[in-house]
């Protein structure tokens, strides 16, 4: 009997010790992590000022890496500066999203996550990328945009990779991705780098649909680019293209016309053009059109900029915005005539610029208003507490506070994600992290004190653009720099000219401080200086 008792007693002590250790472990765990562990969830999202403060004081809670069943981790908008080595323990992880943090190095142990499908480290401080991707054979999406990366390793074994985003970096060479193993690569985003050449082997990527190399240092396009049969969206704007005829086509034509011209005229390693075929005749017609464009010495369109008068609408900027969303520029585009088609395309254009130049609203946000609905008097750019800011959001029937809108959008996003069984959010819900945990929200008010804009989330319904709108109030805000605002607005106006295929009349809008001193005005003499020869003429009246 004694021997049985002596056998049971250590087991009881061992079980009690385990319970004690578990309770002590749970006691020191972050509540967010404890909830995930207790409910046996497979996903965790950590963001906002509260998480940021915890990381500043104690670093990332190490107990996160005990949740070995996790398949989704999102940590964003914090001071997180490194990825702990214990990340390698989360072998079931499929999505690792660590965007908009302060990460300096990409931990090479990520290569141990052999189930990883999505890696997002955009908006950090990476300068180098270790050669880790060859072991990530399940990877589908890699997003390292908005870093300081100078070189990217060769990709070979990533047969499932569909999207690679390296935009807004310091790349001097086109990444080594032109190989037959990357059979599913369909989106390659490399805008705003220092790339000088597109490799001739670009046509080896059979499913390439999107190629964005805008704002680089590319002087010519290889002829083999014309053989990318699936390519539907090509952006090579804002490059020093030497071929003037090609430059005109880039500014005025669609992807198919550009590819036809490049196929016919660009340098090529193996030419497949059939001189007597219908395709050959079509290319000949494109060539003739390009010559016509080149020989036309007159501008095709013009933007006339009118000086803002003392009694014109101005924006009064409050000191409160300096720590929230400091920069704003505005202008008014007059006498626009919308059709159902152009209105739809205009709204789609905003979404496109939000994705690209605005870096998914991280760098800047565009808002458009029917100017005649704003009423008379000046506008005010200021901040309000979440429970004090009130507006009727775009396409919603009920007025709500900023706090109520944020919470409602959170619930909608979570319900939609669960319904669609996705790990990511869509639409406006993707941008909620940009304001999460903020003590005050930025907003633009009309002269009656009504909120007309709540950047970077939504506009108010009272100034909604409609088919009958003729004068458009354009607004761009940013927390990063005034120049980013100007770059975005310049591009928006240029794209509007091409969309409407018409001249634009633009009225300046001044930004004044609360004492009445002008902070900036847009467009100034330094703005709208396009490099496109003979396409858009800028006429400045009384500037």
CORVENPE-V954227 format. One line per field, one symbol per residue. ss: DSSP state (H for helix, E for strand, C for the rest). phi: phi as a letter, one per 40 degrees, with the letter a starting at -180 (. if undefined). burial: b if it has 9 or more other C-alpha atoms within 8 Angstrom, else e. A space follows every 10 residues. Layout:
ss=???
phi=???
burial=???
//
This chain:
ss=CHHHHHHHHH HHHHHHHHHH HHHHHHHCCC HHHHHHHHCC CCEEEEECHH HHHHHHHHCC CHHHHHCCCC CEEEEECCCC CCCCHHHHHC CCCCEEECCC CCCCCCCHHH HHCCCCCEEE CCCCCCCCCC CCHHHCCCCC EEECCCCCCC CCCCCCCCCC CCEEECCCCC CCCCCCCCCC CCCCCCEEEC CCCCCCCCCH HHHHCCCCCE EECCCCCCCC CCHHHHHCCC CCEEECCCCC CCCHHHHHHH HHCCHHHHHH HHHHHCCCCC CCCCCCCHHH HHHHHHHHHH HHHHHCCCCC EEEEEECCCC CCCEEEECHH HHHCCCEEEE EEEECCCCCH HHHHHHHHHH HHHHHCCCCC CCCCEEEEEE HHHCCCCCEE EEEEECCCCE ECECCCCCCE EHHHHHHHHH HHHHHHHHHH CCCCCCHHHH HHHHCCCCCE EEEEECCCCC EEEECCCEEE HHHCCCCCCC CEEEEEEECC CHHHHHHHHH HHHHHHHHHH CCCEEEEEEE EEECCCCEEE EECCCCCCCC CCCCCEEEEE ECC
phi=.cccccccdc cccccccccc cccccccccd dccccccccf cbbabbagcc cdcccccbgc dccdcccccd babbbafbcd babdccdccc cccbbbbbcf bbcbbccccd ccccbcbbbb bcgbbcbbbc cbcccccccb bbbbcfbbcb abccbbcccc cbbbbbcfbb cbbcccbcac cccbcbbbbb cfbbcbbccc cdccccbcbb bbbcfbbcba bcccdccccc cbbbbbcfbc ccccccdccc cbbcdccccc ccccbccaca cbcccbcccc ccccccdccc cccccccccc babcbbcccc cccbbccccc ccbbacbaba abcbfcbcbd cccccccccd cccdccdcff gccabcbbbc dcccgcgcbb babacdcbcb abcdgbcbca cdcccdcccc cdcccccccc fbcbcbfccc bcccbcgccb bcabbcccgc cbabcccacc ccbccbdccb bbcbbbbabb acccdccccd ccccccdccc facbbbbcbc bbcccgccca abcccccgcc cccgbbcbbb cgc
burial=eeeeeeeeee eeeeeeeeee eeeeeeeebe eebbebbeee bbbbebbbbe bbebbeeeee beeebebbeb bbbbbbbbbb ebbeeebbeb bbbbbbbbbb bbbbbbbebb bbbbbbbbbb bbbbbbbbbe ebbbbbbbbb bbbbbbbbbb bbbebbbbbb bbbbbbbbbb bbbbebebbe ebbbbbbbbb bbbbbbbbeb ebbbbbbbbb bbbbbbbbbb bbbbbbbbee bebbebbebe beeebbbbbb bebebebbbb bbbbebebee eeeeeeeeeb bebeebbeeb bebbeeeebe bbbbbbbbee eebbbbbbee beebbbbbbb bbbbebebee ebbebbeebb eebbbeebbb bebbbbbbbb beebeeebbb bbbbbbbebb bbbbeeeebb bbbbbbeebb eebbebbeee eeeebeeebe bbbeebeeeb bbbbbbbeeb bbbbbbebbb bebbbeeebb bbbbbbbbbb ebebbbebbb ebeebbbbbe eebbbbbbbb bbbbeeebee bbbeeebeee ebebbbbbeb eee
//
